């Protein structure tokens, strides 16, 4: 009897709970896709459907194109607009310097952008401008207080010579002044053998450095630049090497020294070397760099000028043969004057607010984008900048924060100059079962 009444008590007490548990189990087995579809259609409609967003985005793109066209018409009126005479300043831009060098180039040393070139990408012999790389590799890998012992091979190098003798010892620092001020070939070999272990070893170091600077059309065989098979560069590569070198304080201290005295260590033989770079005294702000001449290369020169708003590198290769010794100076002055008179620093980065991108399958429907940059560079007044934004129509969840999803490509006169990445601003998770369940429970709790 007690058992009978006990069962009735249990039924009365828990009879209402059992159906609830059954409903809960049934609800938990509801298909995930059904929850997700219900969530997409009911819960996440803030008043702007996807179609509405895409329509607004199209309208915004049309408005942006119209504004860009208005700007272009201001600086470059269409053919059917009222014609005007170009200003005196616009007529001033020189297109051809009529140089006699076989290869010439002008570069902005702040960003290695080529401002002017004639055959600037042709492979050429470069004579003693080679020693720019010899010097910078030595400064970065050698100890200036090292004692360098001269080999018989180094002592027999042809002119130009310091006339060092086999077995003599010199401080590495002293030899660098001899190398850069008077371009001594015997000194270059002594330095290379000391720092690189051999001529071949040092040439490998020079070539490794060239590759690290993205100078892929350069190959060094000798440390002094004497004519050799397979020893070549381009005006563009040589300008990049010089641009890198002048950022080294020790390099500038050496190459800008008017004269220098030193002695051989063991017997005290004294030497005095003087700077043969006449360009240092030809133009205001000149800071370098190196002359060169061989029968194959002709007269060569790499120059550098530093102004408050710009630093320029010039290169002339194959700039005449005897008796045209001075041509390299006049050609360099033409290049430098062109850069000084026609280029001014300008910020071309455009700070824009990018439209958010729809995130498919995302717990948050739209991802905000970030674009930051600094493109301050030397520009001619007639150069035109065009920007193209490469952004996907939608992203697929999950999306990470600070993820690159596109690029802004800057073109100068139709040529690509720089690609700036476009980033996401926040992480967005993919829609999952717990997320849908949480949202639906939240909705029901508001209703009831």
C-alpha positions in Angstrom: 0.0 0.0 0.0 2.8 2.4 0.9 4.5 1.6 -2.5 1.3 2.4 -4.3 0.8 5.8 -2.6 4.6 6.5 -3.1 4.3 6.1 -6.8 1.3 8.4 -7.0 3.2 11.0 -5.0 6.1 10.8 -7.4 3.8 11.1 -10.4 2.1 14.2 -8.9 5.4 15.9 -8.0 7.4 15.2 -11.2 4.7 14.7 -13.8 5.1 18.3 -15.0 8.9 18.1 -15.1 9.1 15.1 -17.5 7.3 16.8 -20.4 9.6 19.8 -19.9 12.7 17.6 -20.1 11.4 16.0 -23.2 10.8 19.4 -24.8 14.3 20.5 -23.8 15.9 17.4 -25.4 13.8 17.9 -28.5 14.9 21.6 -28.7 18.6 20.6 -28.3 18.4 18.3 -31.3 16.9 21.0 -33.6 19.0 21.3 -36.8 21.8 23.9 -36.5 21.1 25.3 -39.9 17.5 26.0 -39.0 18.7 28.1 -36.0 21.2 29.9 -38.1 18.6 30.7 -40.8 16.2 31.9 -38.2 18.9 34.1 -36.6 19.9 35.5 -40.0 16.3 36.4 -40.9 14.9 37.6 -37.6 17.6 38.6 -35.2 20.3 40.3 -37.2 18.3 42.7 -39.3 19.2 46.1 -38.0 17.2 47.8 -40.7 19.9 47.4 -43.4 19.7 44.2 -45.4 22.6 43.0 -47.6 20.9 44.2 -50.7 20.4 47.6 -49.2 24.1 47.7 -48.1 25.3 46.8 -51.6 23.0 49.4 -53.2 24.4 52.1 -50.8 27.9 51.0 -51.5 27.3 51.4 -55.3 25.9 54.9 -54.8 28.9 55.8 -52.6 31.4 54.5 -55.2 29.6 56.6 -57.9 29.8 59.7 -55.7 33.5 59.0 -55.1 34.2 58.6 -58.8 32.4 61.9 -59.5 34.5 63.7 -56.9 37.7 62.2 -58.3 36.7 63.3 -61.8 36.1 66.8 -60.5 39.5 66.9 -59.0 41.2 65.5 -62.1 39.4 68.2 -64.2 40.8 70.9 -62.0 44.4 69.8 -62.5 44.0 68.3 -66.0 41.0 69.8 -67.9 39.3 67.6 -70.5 39.7 68.4 -74.2 36.3 70.0 -74.5 36.9 72.4 -71.6 38.1 75.9 -72.0 41.8 75.8 -73.1 44.4 77.6 -71.2 48.1 78.4 -71.7 50.5 76.4 -69.5 52.2 78.5 -66.8 55.9 79.4 -67.0 56.5 76.9 -64.1 54.8 74.1 -66.1 56.9 74.9 -69.1 60.0 74.8 -66.9 60.0 71.0 -66.5 62.9 69.5 -68.4 62.3 66.1 -70.1 65.7 65.5 -71.6 69.0 66.6 -70.2 71.0 65.7 -73.4 73.7 63.9 -71.4 76.7 62.3 -73.1 77.2 59.6 -70.6 76.5 56.0 -71.7 74.4 55.6 -68.6 73.1 58.1 -66.1 70.6 58.2 -63.3 69.3 60.5 -60.5 67.8 59.0 -57.3 65.9 60.2 -54.3 68.2 58.8 -51.5 65.3 58.9 -48.9 63.4 56.1 -50.7 65.5 55.0 -53.7 62.9 56.3 -56.2 64.5 57.0 -59.6 63.8 60.6 -60.7 65.6 60.5 -64.0 67.6 58.0 -66.0 69.1 57.4 -69.4 70.1 53.7 -69.8 70.0 53.5 -66.0 69.3 49.8 -66.0 72.0 48.7 -68.4 74.8 46.5 -67.1 78.0 48.6 -67.2 81.6 48.5 -66.0 82.0 50.8 -63.0 85.8 51.2 -62.4 86.7 52.5 -58.9 83.1 53.4 -57.9 83.3 49.7 -56.9 85.2 51.0 -53.8 81.9 52.4 -52.3 80.9 48.8 -51.7 84.5 47.9 -50.6 84.4 50.6 -48.0 80.9 49.9 -46.6 81.5 46.1 -46.3 84.7 46.8 -44.5 83.1 49.3 -42.1 80.4 46.7 -41.3 82.6 43.6 -41.0 86.0 44.8 -40.0 87.6 46.3 -36.9 89.1 49.8 -37.7 91.9 49.2 -35.1 93.0 45.9 -36.8 96.6 45.6 -38.1 96.6 44.7 -41.8 99.6 42.9 -43.1 100.3 43.6 -46.8 100.7 40.5 -49.1 102.9 40.3 -52.2 99.9 40.1 -54.4 98.4 43.3 -53.0 101.7 45.2 -53.3 102.0 44.5 -57.0 98.5 46.0 -58.0 98.8 48.5 -60.9 98.2 52.3 -60.6 96.7 54.0 -58.8 98.9 52.9 -55.9 99.9 54.0 -52.4 103.0 51.8 -53.0 102.6 49.7 -50.0 105.2 46.9 -49.6 104.8 43.2 -48.9 105.2 42.5 -45.1 104.3 46.1 -44.0 101.6 46.6 -41.5 98.9 49.3 -41.4 95.8 50.1 -39.3 92.6 49.2 -41.2 91.2 52.7 -40.5 94.2 54.4 -42.2 93.9 52.2 -45.3 90.2 53.2 -45.7 91.2 56.9 -46.1 93.8 55.9 -48.7 91.1 53.8 -50.4 88.4 56.5 -50.7 90.4 59.7 -50.9 92.9 58.6 -53.6 91.4 55.3 -54.8 94.6 53.2 -54.3 94.2 49.8 -55.9 96.9 48.0 -53.8 95.2 49.2 -50.6 91.8 47.8 -51.8 93.3 44.3 -52.2 95.1 44.5 -48.8 91.8 45.4 -47.2 89.8 42.7 -49.0 92.3 39.9 -48.1 92.2 41.0 -44.4 88.5 41.3 -44.1 87.4 38.5 -46.4 90.3 36.1 -46.1 90.9 36.3 -49.8 89.8 38.3 -52.9 87.1 35.7 -53.6 85.9 35.6 -50.1 85.6 39.4 -50.0 83.8 39.5 -53.4 81.2 37.0 -51.9 80.7 39.4 -49.1 80.2 42.3 -51.5 77.7 40.4 -53.6 75.8 39.2 -50.6 75.5 42.8 -49.5 74.3 43.8 -53.0 71.6 41.2 -52.9 70.4 42.4 -49.5 70.0 45.8 -51.0 67.9 44.4 -53.9 70.8 45.1 -56.4 70.3 42.0 -58.5 72.0 43.3 -61.6 75.4 43.8 -60.0 78.3 41.4 -59.7 81.6 42.1 -58.0 84.8 40.2 -58.9 87.4 42.7 -57.6 87.5 45.1 -54.6 89.2 47.9 -56.6 87.1 47.9 -59.8 89.9 47.1 -62.2 88.4 45.7 -65.4 87.5 42.0 -65.0 85.2 39.6 -66.7 81.9 39.4 -64.9 82.5 42.6 -62.9 79.5 45.0 -63.6 76.6 47.0 -62.2 73.9 49.3 -63.3 73.5 53.0 -62.6 70.3 52.2 -60.6 72.1 49.5 -58.5 75.1 51.7 -57.9 72.9 54.6 -56.8 71.2 52.3 -54.2 74.5 51.2 -52.9 75.6 54.8 -52.5 72.3 55.8 -51.0 72.9 53.1 -48.4 76.5 54.0 -47.8 76.0 57.7 -47.1 73.7 56.8 -44.2 76.8 55.4 -42.4 78.5 58.2 -40.4 82.0 56.7 -40.6 81.6 56.5 -44.4 80.7 60.2 -44.6 83.5 61.1 -42.2 86.1 59.3 -44.4 84.8 60.4 -47.9 84.4 64.1 -46.8 87.8 64.5 -45.3 90.0 67.0 -47.3 93.3 65.3 -46.4 94.7 62.7 -44.1 98.1 61.6 -42.7 99.2 58.2 -41.3 102.2 56.0 -40.8 103.2 52.4 -41.4 103.2 50.6 -38.1 106.6 48.8 -38.0 109.0 51.2 -39.7 107.0 54.4 -39.4 106.9 55.3 -43.2 104.7 58.3 -43.4 101.9 59.1 -46.0 99.6 61.9 -46.8 96.5 61.5 -48.9 94.2 64.2 -50.3 90.6 64.0 -51.5 90.4 63.9 -55.3 86.6 64.4 -55.4 86.3 67.9 -56.8 82.5 67.7 -56.7 82.6 68.3 -52.9 83.5 72.0 -53.8 81.3 72.4 -56.8 77.8 72.5 -55.4 76.3 73.6 -52.1 75.4 70.6 -50.0 77.7 68.1 -51.8 78.7 65.2 -49.6 80.3 62.6 -51.9 80.9 60.2 -53.3 83.5 58.5 -55.6 85.3 58.8 -58.9 86.5 56.0 -61.2 88.2 55.3 -64.5 89.3 52.3 -66.5 89.7 51.7 -70.2 86.5 49.7 -70.3 84.4 51.8 -68.0 85.5 55.3 -69.1 85.1 58.1 -66.6 82.6 57.4 -63.9 81.3 59.3 -60.9 78.7 58.8 -58.1 77.7 62.0 -56.4 75.5 63.0 -53.4 73.9 66.2 -52.3 72.1 66.8 -49.0 69.7 69.7 -48.8 67.2 70.4 -45.9 64.3 68.9 -47.8 66.0 66.4 -50.1 69.0 64.1 -50.5 70.0 63.2 -54.1 72.3 60.5 -55.6 73.6 60.9 -59.1 75.5 58.3 -61.2 77.3 58.8 -64.6 79.0 55.7 -66.2 80.9 55.8 -69.4 81.0 59.5 -69.2 83.7 60.1 -71.8 87.3 59.0 -72.3 90.5 61.0 -72.4 90.8 63.9 -72.9 87.2 64.5 -71.6 88.2 64.1 -67.9 85.9 67.0 -66.7 82.8 65.8 -68.5 81.7 63.8 -65.4 81.6 67.0 -63.3 79.4 68.9 -65.8 77.0 66.0 -66.3 76.7 65.4 -62.6 75.9 69.1 -62.1 73.2 68.8 -64.8 71.6 65.9 -63.0 71.7 67.5 -59.6 70.4 70.8 -60.8 67.5 69.1 -62.4 66.6 67.4 -59.2 67.0 70.5 -57.1 65.0 72.8 -59.4 62.2 70.4 -60.4 61.4 68.3 -57.3 59.8 69.2 -54.0 58.7 67.1 -51.1 55.1 66.2 -51.2 52.8 64.0 -49.1 50.8 61.9 -51.5 49.2 59.5 -49.0 45.4 59.9 -49.0 43.8 59.5 -45.6 40.4 58.0 -46.5 37.6 56.3 -44.5 36.9 53.0 -46.1 33.4 51.4 -46.2 32.9 48.4 -43.9 32.9 45.0 -45.6 30.2 42.4 -45.2 31.3 39.3 -43.3 29.6 36.1 -44.5 28.8 33.6 -41.7 30.1 36.1 -39.1 28.7 36.7 -35.6 29.1 40.4 -36.5 27.9 41.3 -39.9 30.3 44.0 -41.0 34.1 44.5 -40.6 35.6 47.9 -40.4 38.9 48.5 -42.3 42.0 50.5 -41.5 44.5 52.1 -43.9 47.5 54.0 -42.6 50.7 55.2 -44.4 53.2 57.9 -45.1 54.2 58.6 -48.6 56.2 61.8 -48.4 58.5 61.9 -51.4 60.0 64.2 -54.0 57.6 65.0 -56.8 57.7 67.1 -60.0 54.8 69.5 -60.3 53.5 67.8 -63.4 53.5 64.3 -62.0 50.1 62.9 -61.4 49.1 60.4 -58.6 46.4 57.8 -59.1 45.2 55.4 -56.4 43.5 52.0 -56.8 41.9 50.2 -53.9 41.7 46.4 -54.1 39.2 45.3 -51.4 37.0 42.2 -51.5 33.2 42.5 -51.7 32.9 40.3 -48.7 34.9 38.3 -46.1 34.3 34.8 -44.8 34.2 34.3 -41.1 36.2 33.8 -38.9 38.2 37.0 -39.5 41.2 37.9 -37.4 42.1 41.4 -36.2 44.9 43.2 -38.1 44.5 40.8 -41.0 45.5 42.1 -44.4 42.5 42.0 -46.7 43.4 44.3 -49.5 45.8 47.0 -50.8 45.8 50.6 -51.9 48.2 50.9 -54.9 49.7 54.2 -55.6 50.6 55.1 -59.2 52.8 58.0 -60.3 52.2 58.9 -64.0 50.7 55.5 -64.5 53.5 53.5 -63.0 53.0 51.6 -59.8 55.0 53.1 -56.9 53.8 51.6 -53.6 51.3 49.1 -52.3 49.9 49.9 -48.8 48.1 47.1 -47.0 44.5 47.5 -45.8 43.8 45.8 -42.4 40.8 44.6 -40.5 40.2 46.3 -37.1 38.6 43.6 -35.0 38.2 39.8 -34.8 34.9 38.3 -35.9 34.0 34.7 -35.0 32.0 32.4 -37.2 28.3 31.8 -36.4 28.0 28.5 -34.4 25.3 26.6 -32.5 25.9 28.1 -29.1 25.8 31.6 -30.6 22.5 31.0 -32.3 21.0 29.3 -29.2 22.1 32.3 -27.1 20.6 34.8 -29.5 17.3 32.9 -29.6 17.0 32.5 -25.9 17.7 36.2 -25.6 14.9 37.0 -28.0 12.4 34.7 -26.2 13.4 36.2 -22.8 12.5 39.6 -24.2 9.1 38.3 -25.5 8.1 36.5 -22.3 
